[in-house]
C-alpha cells in the first residue's frame, strides 16, 4: 500500500526558507513520479514540482523556478522540496503525491493528469 507523509511546514517570514519532506513507502520499484502540489484558501490546487524517482529528472513550475528545488534521498526514501526566498503568494497546504502510470512530470504539474496517491498535506505560512 502506497503511503505518503509530508512534514516540514511552518511559519516563516518573507524571504525565508523551508525544507519540506515527503516520506514515500509502498512502491516495489523506482519507476514512479513524486510531485509536490499546493492549495491556498479559496484557490484551486496547483502543481509545484515533480521528480521521476528512477532517473531524478525533475520539472519545476515556472512560477517557483529558481526558488524551489526538488530532490530525492534514496537512503531515507524521502523527496525533499527546498523552498527559498518564500513570498507572500506561497502560503498554502503543500501536498505530496505519487503516480506510477508513466506520464511525464510536466503533464502532472501543468494539470493534464492527476496523480493517484496523495498525502494529507503540510501547512506553509508566510507572514511578517
Secondary structure, DSSP 8 states (H G I E B T S, - for coil): --EEEEE--EEE-TT--EEEEEEEE--SSS--EEEEEEE-TTS--EEEEEEETTT--EEE-GGGTTTEEE--BTTTTEEEEEE-S--TT--EEEEEEEE-S---HHHHHTTSS--SEE---EEEEE--
